[in-house]
Amino acid sequence: MPPATSFRMSQVRQSDTEPELIVKKVLRELDLRFQSHVGSLPGKPDMVIPDYRTAIRVHGCFWHGHACRRGRLPATNRSYWREKVKRNQLRDARTEAQLRKLGWRVLTIWECRAKALTTQMLLRRLNKLKQSRIALISSRLRLPEAR
């Protein structure tokens, strides 16, 4: 890899990226308590909402092979990048399966969608998650009918 490319790649942030900060802001607006980058869970999800057993992964389109314009491979060294993205996708699928097996819901938010969505739209998506959890809890708390 050319030194200039290597330098550019070293400057890419791994945590607290712009899309992650957008999602964190919305989670705070929803008054959801969350933890960031929980190392004890498979894949170290970007955010975890323990009360809802939900792991949120904010994926960069390029690194995780999203089918959008941001997910296109570079023109140079295509075989290297194709294999790199394929390994990332396999790891993503493996860690998602592990999280689900442990009883966690997994919500994946793509970089392009996080940036394109308004806060209100993202708020509605995450609010549905909150409402579904509230409905689940209330259905478990229903008392049997008196005879």
PECOR-V784928 format. One record per residue. RES is the residue in three letters. PHI is phi in degrees with one decimal (NA if undefined). Layout:
# PECOR-V784928
{{RES,PHI} {RES,PHI}}
This chain:
# PECOR-V784928
{{MET,NA} {PRO,-61.0} {PRO,-55.8} {ALA,-64.5} {THR,-66.4} {SER,-59.1} {PHE,-63.3} {ARG,-58.8} {MET,-67.1} {SER,-70.0} {GLN,-86.0} {VAL,-74.5} {ARG,-72.1} {GLN,-101.2} {SER,-139.8} {ASP,54.7} {THR,-73.9} {GLU,-56.7} {PRO,-61.5} {GLU,-61.8} {LEU,-64.6} {ILE,-63.0} {VAL,-64.8} {LYS,-61.1} {LYS,-60.6} {VAL,-66.5} {LEU,-59.8} {ARG,-66.1} {GLU,-63.2} {LEU,-83.0} {ASP,57.5} {LEU,-94.6} {ARG,-81.5} {PHE,-142.4} {GLN,-119.4} {SER,-103.2} {HIS,49.5} {VAL,-77.7} {GLY,-71.4} {SER,-81.1} {LEU,-102.3} {PRO,-58.0} {GLY,79.0} {LYS,47.5} {PRO,-54.2} {ASP,-61.7} {MET,-142.1} {VAL,-132.1} {ILE,-108.5} {PRO,-59.0} {ASP,-61.2} {TYR,-107.8} {ARG,47.7} {THR,-123.3} {ALA,-106.9} {ILE,-111.8} {ARG,-115.0} {VAL,-103.9} {HIS,-97.2} {GLY,-75.4} {CYS,-60.1} {PHE,-65.6} {TRP,-70.3} {HIS,-112.5} {GLY,70.4} {HIS,-71.8} {ALA,-85.6} {CYS,-134.8} {ARG,-66.3} {ARG,-72.7} {GLY,-90.6} {ARG,-68.4} {LEU,-78.9} {PRO,-65.2} {ALA,-71.6} {THR,-97.3} {ASN,57.3} {ARG,-59.0} {SER,-64.8} {TYR,-60.7} {TRP,-67.6} {ARG,-60.0} {GLU,-66.9} {LYS,-60.6} {VAL,-66.7} {LYS,-61.7} {ARG,-62.8} {ASN,-61.1} {GLN,-64.9} {LEU,-63.7} {ARG,-64.1} {ASP,-59.5} {ALA,-64.1} {ARG,-65.1} {THR,-71.2} {GLU,-63.9} {ALA,-62.6} {GLN,-64.4} {LEU,-63.0} {ARG,-63.3} {LYS,-63.0} {LEU,-82.9} {GLY,91.7} {TRP,-98.2} {ARG,-83.8} {VAL,-123.1} {LEU,-116.1} {THR,-106.3} {ILE,-116.3} {TRP,-82.2} {GLU,-52.0} {CYS,-65.3} {ARG,-75.2} {ALA,-63.5} {LYS,-74.5} {ALA,-80.5} {LEU,-72.2} {THR,-76.3} {THR,-58.3} {GLN,-63.3} {MET,-65.6} {LEU,-67.6} {LEU,-59.4} {ARG,-62.8} {ARG,-62.9} {LEU,-74.0} {ASN,-67.1} {LYS,-60.0} {LEU,-61.2} {LYS,-63.0} {GLN,-65.1} {SER,-65.4} {ARG,-68.6} {ILE,-63.0} {ALA,-63.1} {LEU,-63.6} {ILE,-64.3} {SER,-65.8} {SER,-68.3} {ARG,-74.0} {LEU,-89.1} {ARG,-63.2} {LEU,-83.9} {PRO,-63.9} {GLU,-66.2} {ALA,-75.1} {ARG,-99.0}}
